[in-house]
């Protein structure tokens, strides 16, 4: 198993680092948050991201993509975590594009995938219905009505949902909440009667939305995949998203850690840098080791996903659980080692803490993924 990036992936990582440092530093997210931007991201920046080929990197060459592999894409998300850059890359090309590839028919792929690769389409996945992630607990219903379906229910924390051109809604057409069988996917126009989208202001300044469906009439042509068999495609695409989130968390944690180490070298108490205090050295050393373990776990998961290994779901849950748990520990430690300044809004570290908390919960926290890992291993 190779844990190294190839030349193309390495170039993508370096270009992402240089571009985001110059065009989307942490101050850019602060500005978006403070003015309560209508989009929640800088559209001009997004156009530059598209020109760099990041959305295309997640999509097949047959549809205008670059198909660069998840290791290369995850390297981009790690750099996104370092600068807290806000883009619709995850919701559109990764999640929306992934579901269209796995569950869409030829007509749907031909219509949407080239537009996603070119950054001209906005999709959002509506899966969670409660604060705790668990796709199998879907209770939103889809009832057949001639050549249409009637959707009824609600969704929470729909990433970029308020700016989406179409929402990919997970609904239940059979079974009961808790069953993985009986799920279906639908492309829903937010302008459809019976569909209400309400923006949610997240603690990290990012985009999310609440979705309410009241007997929304959806044409069967807008269904993705086989009725009742959506869970397999959904879970596989969620694993791709979880790996990207783990990579972003790695970037958030690493940047916060490096800033903290720099502070320990600069802050002087009792006439010496506080980094010379053994207790703080031990805490920093432990975090360094944990970050290296997270890097290894994530690399293994990405390699398994790119190789379509049967071990991929378990390895993704291992990486996401480790990333979620470490984000809480590492970011708390970073704030504490900064002292009083660490809890002020004017200091950037708080933005990393807030982003880490949201990423920690998105598509499953440590508890969810430890349980999933155990079940996948037969326990």
N, C-alpha and C positions, 0 to 999 in steps of 0.2 A: 504493500500500500504506500503510495507516494503522498506525503503531506506537504509537498512543495508546490508553488505556483509555477505554471509554465510562463514563457516570455510574454505572451499576449495578456495573461491574467496579471502578471506583475506590472506591465505597462498600464493596465487599467487601474490598478491600485495606486500607482504613483501619480497618474494624471488626476485621479479623484482627490488625492491628498493635496496636490498643488492647487487645483481648481477651487475646492471647498475652503481651503485656508484663505485664499484671496477673495473669493466671491461670496462666501456664506459663512463668515465667522460667527461666533456665538452672539455677537451684538445684533446680527440680522434677525435671529429668532426673538430676541428681546424686543426689537422694533415691531415685528409682526404681532407679538403678544400685546404690547402696549397700545397699539392703534386698533386692536381687535379687527384685524384684516379680514375682509369679506371672503377671500379665497382660503386664507390660512397658510398660504405659501406664496412666494414671489413668482409670478407668471413669467417674467423676463428671465429669471434664473432657471426656471423649468425648461424654457426654450433652449437655453444653453446646455442644460443637462441632456436634452434630446439630441442636440447636435453632437455631443460627445458619445452618443450611442448607448447610454445606460439602459433605457427601456428596451432597446433592440437586443441587448446582451442576454435578456431573459427569454427571448422568443426564437422560434425556428427560422433558419435561413429561407425556407420556402415561403415564408410570409413577411419577408423583409427584415428578419432578425439576424443576430450575429451568432446566437447559440454558443456562447462562450463558456458555459458551465457555471455551476453554482459556486465553485471556489472563487472564480473571478468576480461574480456578482456579490458574494459575501464580503470580499475585500472592499468593494464600494460601500456596502452598508457599515462596515467597521469605520470607515472614514466619515460617513454621515454621523455616526455616533460621536466621533471626536469633536465635531463642530456643531452638533445638534441641528443640522440642516433640515428644513422642512420641505419635503417633496411628496408627490403622489405616486412615487415609484413602486412602493409595496402594494398599495391597493389596486393599481392599474395593471402594470405589466406582469408583476409576480403572481398576485392572487387571481385577478380577473383573467389575465392571459393564460395562466396555468389551468384554470377550470375550462376555458374554451378549448384548450388543446386536448384535455382529457375527456371532456363530456360533450363538447359542441359538435354539431354536424358540419359538413363541408361548407355549406352556405354561411353558417354562423362564423366559422373560422375565417373564411375569405372576407367577410364583411368587417370583422372586428380586429383580427390580429395585425394586419398591416397598419391600421390606424393606431393601434397601441404602440407598435414599434416606432411610428412616426410621432408619437406623443400627442396625437389628435383626438384620442378618445379617453373618456374618464369613466372607469368602472369602480364599483365598490361592493365588497362582499358583506352581506347581512346574515350573520350566523348566530351570534350569541343573543340570548334572551334574558340573561340575569348577570349579576356581577361576577359570577364564577363561570369560566369557560367550560363547556361540555356540549359538543355538537349533538351527541346522542340524546340529549334532553330536549331537543327541539319539539315545541308544542304548537307552533304556527301551522295551521292546517291548509291543505290544498284539496279542494273538492271539485271533481269533474263536473262540467256543465256544458254538455254538447261538445263543441270543438274548442271550448275554453276551460279555464280553471278559475275557481273563486278562492282567493287567498284571504285568510283572516288570522291576525295575531300581531305581535310586536317584536321588534329587535332593538338591542341596545349596543352602544359602542361600535357603530358602523364607521370604520375608518374612511375618512373623506366622503362620507355619505351625503353631505349637504351640497357638494359640488358635482356629484356623479351624474353622468348622462344616462346610465343604466345601473340598477342595483341587481346583483345576483343574490336572490333570496333563497335560503334553505327552508323548505316547508315539508310538512309530514302529510303523506297521502295514504299511510297505512301504519299499523302497529301503534304502540304507545310510547310516550316519552321515556327514554332510556333504551329503546331498541335502536340498533344501528340500521336495521332494515326498515323500509317504508319511507325513505326520504327522497325528495326530488329537488331539482334546481330550476329556477325561473329567472329570466331576464325581465326586470320590471322597470318600466318607464316611470320616473317619479311624478310625472304629470297625469298619470292614470287616475281616474276618479276612484276614491276610496284609499288612496295612498297619501300619507302625510309624513313629511320629513322635517325634523326639528334639529337644528344644530345644537351640539353640546360643547360647551367651553371646558376643555380638559385642563387639569392642573398644570400640565407641561406646556400649555399654549398651543397644542396641536388640534387637528381636526377630528371630530367624531360626530355622530348624529344618532338620534332616536328615530326609528321607523315604525309607523303604525299602519296596519293593513285592515281595512274594514270591507270585506266582500269585494276586494279588488278583482276585476275581471281581466285575466291574462290569457292571451291567445296561446293555443298549444304550440304554435310555431316558435314561441319564445321559451319553450322548455328546453333545458340542456340535459341530454342523456336519457337513459332508460328510467321510466317511472319506478320509484321504490328502490333504486339501486345506486343512489347518488353518494352514499357514504364513502365508498372506496376512493372515488375521485376526489371528494372533498377532503378526506383525511390526508391523502397524498399531497395535495396542494397546500393544505395547512402545514404539513411538515416542511415544505419549502419555505413558507412564510415564517415558521418557527425558527428555522435555521438562520434566515436573514435577520430576524429579531435578536437571536443569540449573538450574531456577529455585530449588530448595532450596539447591543449591551456591552460586548467586549470593548468596543470603541469608547463608549461612555465611561466604563470602569477604568480603562487604561489612561484616558485623558485626565480623569479626576485624580488618579493615583500619581501620575507624573506631576501634576500641578501641586499635589500635596507634598511630594518629595522635594520639589523646588522650594516650597514654603518652609519646610523643616530646615533646609540649608540656609535660608535667609533670615528667619525670625530669631532674634537674639533675646535670651533671658539670662539673668545672672552673669552677663558678660560673655556668654557662649551661645552658638546656634543650638536651638532646641533639638536639632537632629543628632546632636552628640549625646542626648539622653538615651540610655540603654533601653528603657521601657518603650520609647517611641521607635527606636530602631527595630526592636522585636516585632512590634505591630506592623511596621512597614515591610519587614522581611516576610512575614506570614502572608501579607496581601500579595507580594510579588510572586510567591510560590503558587498561590491560588489562581492568579492570573495566568501563569504558565500552564497549569492544569486545565483551565478553561480553554485556552488556545488549542491544546492537544485534543480535548473532547470535541470541540467544534470542528477541527480539521478532520477527525475521523468521521463525523456525521456528514460533512460536505463530500468527502471522498465516497462514502456509501451512497449518498443521493445521486451523485454524478454517475456512479457505476451501477445504479439501479439495483443495489444489493437488498436482499431480504432483511438484512440487519438494520437498514436505514431508519425505520420508525423508532426502534429502541435507542439507537445512537443519537437521534435527534432529541428524543425526550431526555436522554442523559445530558446533552449539551444545554438544552433549554432550562432544565432543572438547576444545573450547576450555575448557569448565567444568572438566573433569577435569584437564587440564594446568595450568590456572591455579590450581586448588585446591592442588595440590602446591607450586607456586612461592610463591603468596601466603601460605599458612599456614606454610610453612617460614620465609619472611621475617618473618612476624609473631612467631614464636617467637624467632628470632635477634635481632630488634630489641628484644625485651623482656629479653634477657639471661638470666641464670640463673633468674629467677622464671618465665620462660616455659615451662620444662620441669617445673615442679612440679605435682602433682595438685591441690593446693589452689587453684591459679590456674585460672580458667575457660577460658583460651585453649587448654589441652590438650584440653578436651572438643570444641572446634571443630575442632582438628586431627584427632582421632580420627573424628569424624563425617564430616569431609571425605574422609578416606582410604576409608571405607566407601562413601560416595556415588560417589567416583571410580571404583570398581570395579563398582558395581551396574549391571547391564544394559549393560555395555561400557565399558571405559576409553578413554583417548585413542587408543591404538594400534588397538583394535578399530574405533573410529568413523572414524579416518583411512583405514583400509583400506576400510571400507564406503563412505565418501564417494567414494574413488577408483573403486571398482567401479561405483557408481551413476552416476558421470560418464564411464564407459566406458574407464577406464584398466586 
